[in-house]
Amino acid sequence: MKTKADLIMLAGTGANLVIDAKTKSTADIIMIVGSIGLKDSHITIRNAYCKTTADLLQIATVYSKNITYDLTKCNEEN
């Protein structure tokens, strides 16, 4: 698994990323999205259903046009 620093560095290159909301804190996701937005690239957040609506709204305040939420319902295998 890549660290938060690794993902921020990759996002800073302009790469599009897919991350898992179950393995990252809301604060970490916000930092990663900030790097994504600066390069106008894109991030897909898998398992976003596992975060609260308040968390998702907080994440969206950073660069909402650069985010796709995968709201597939979380389960144990996912």
C-alpha angles and dihedrals in degrees: 000000000000119000124240089254091052092051093047090050092049091047089052090062091062094253120149112240139201115203135177116242090203092065100041131064119236090248091053092049091051091054092048092048089051090059091045092053094049090061093037091236125135139256130197114202110207120203091022087150086075092064122076119255088246090056092049091050090049091051091048092057090072103060108335096175090060096054133087116187118209100211096182107143112264120244136172096266094048 
